């Protein structure tokens, strides 16, 4: 028994979009921009892009330094120290995320999003980590701020995860290799 997904020779999803009264992208974007009523949000978006760029560069530098140190330690046949360098890399990456949460808190303090600084810091941390534990009431023109902060946190954590995965792969890949004899045959 076959299931027929086509209605009038078209997929139902196409019919849905053709029959819906959807606004153009320009209209939708204009309505959202008017609803926010805040030109400062564009500065926040630029800062988010800048922070993600700086995070990416920092993670690349940490990962590159790790791989360089790892290669030097491997050449000198110092086998336990590369795990220590991995641990240091993890701490540096965690520190970079903490600095970004602090940066978001300072941005929110400068924009006077909340009345108190601790509340601003908790808000920035919860949005960056996408925990969503707190119950924060934002004014209408800052409603998009949690989306911006959480997207920056998600992408920053993704970059960090990829770098840590690469570093761990370098450590585990080498430990799984079998030593070979001088004649090129396996022992």
N, C-alpha and C positions, 0 to 999 in steps of 0.2 A: 504494500500500500504506500503510495508516494504522497508526500505532503506538498501541496501547491502553494508556494509563497508568492506567486505572481497574481496580481489583480489587474485586469485589463492590460496585461502584458507589461506591467511595471511593478517594481518592488514597492511594498507598502510604505517604506520610509520615504521614497521619492514622492509618492502621493501626499504624504503628510506635509512635506516641505512645500509642495506646489499649492496645497490647499490652505496653508497657514498664512496669516497676515504678518509676515516677518519684516521688521524694519531693515533698512540697509545698514551696512557696517558704519557708515558715517553718521547716520541718525542715532544708532545705538550708542556709539562712542560719544557723540555730542550730549545725549541724555545723561550718560554716566558722568561726564565731565561737569555738566550743569548741576547734577545731583550732589556731587562732591563739593562744588562751590569753593574749591580751594586750590589756588595756583601753587601752593607750597608742596603739594603732592608730587609735582614733577621734579622738584629738587630732591625729594625723598627717593623717587625712582632712580635718579641719577646717582645718588649716594649708594643705593643698593647695588647698582651695576658696578660702581667703583669698588665697593667692598668685596663683591664677588671676584672682580679682577685681581685685587690685591690678595685675596685668599688663595686664588688659583696660583698666583706667582709664588706665594709663601709655601704652599704645599709642594709645588714643583721644586722649589729650592731645598726643602726638607728632604724630599724623596731623592733628588739628585745627589745631595750630600750623603744621604744614607748609602746609596748605591756606590758612590765613590769610596767611602770609608769601608764598606763591605768588600769591595774589590781589593783595596789595600790590605785589609786583614786576611783575606783569602790568599793573597800572594805571599804574605808572611807566615801563613799557616797558623794563624791565631784563631782558633775555632770557637771559642765561647764568647768572644767580645762582640761579634756581630749581633747577637741577641740583645746585648746591652745597648748597642747603637739603635736597634729597633725600638727598644723601650724608651729611649730618649726621644726618638722621632714621634712616638705615640704621645708623649708628654707635650712636645712642642705643638703638635696638631691640636690636642685638647686645649692648650693655652691659646692658640689662635682663635678657636671657637669662643672661648671665654672673653677674649678681647673684642670679638665682634658683638657679643651680647652687650658688653659695656658700651661699645660704640653706638649700638641701637638705643640703649638707655639714654646716652647723652643727646642723641638726635631727638628723642621724644621729650627730654627735658627742655631742650632749646625750643622746641615747637609748642611747649606747654600743653602736652596731650593730657597729663594728669596733674592733680594738685600736689602730690607728694613724690619725692624722689624714690623712696623704697618701692612704692606702688609702680612707678615707671620702670624700675629695674626688674621687678618680678614680671611685669607685663612683657618687657622685651625678651626676657629669658623664656617665658612660656610660649611666646609666639615663635621665637627662633627655633626652639626645640619641638614645636608643634604639640606640646603637652596639652594645652587647653584646659588646665585645671581651674584657673581663676575665673571669676565672673566680673568682667570689666565692661563698663558702660562707656562707650565712646560717643563723642558728638558726631553728628551726621557727616561732617566733612572729613572725619578721620576713620570712617568705617572701612576703607580699603587698606588702611595701614597694617592690620594683622595679616592680610593676604600678602603684602609686599615683604614683610618681615619673615613670614613662614616660608615663602618661596626662596628667599635668600638663604635661610637656614637649611632647607632641604637640599638645595644645590651645593651649598658649601659642604655639608656632610657627605653628599655623594662624591664630590671631588676628593675629600679626605679618605673616604672608604676605598676609592679606586687606588689612591696612592699607597695606602696601607696594605691593600691586597697585592699590589705589585711588589712591595718590600717583603711581605711574607712569602710570596712566591719565590723570590730570590733566595730566601733562607731555606725554605723547604725543598726547593728544586735541587739545591746543592747537596742537602743531607740525604736525598734519595739516590744520588749518583753512586755507582759502585766504582771503587778505585781500579784502575787498569794497570797492568804490568808494563814494563818498558818495551816489550816486543809488540804491544798493541793488542794482545789477547786478554780476555777476561780471566781472572784467577778463579 
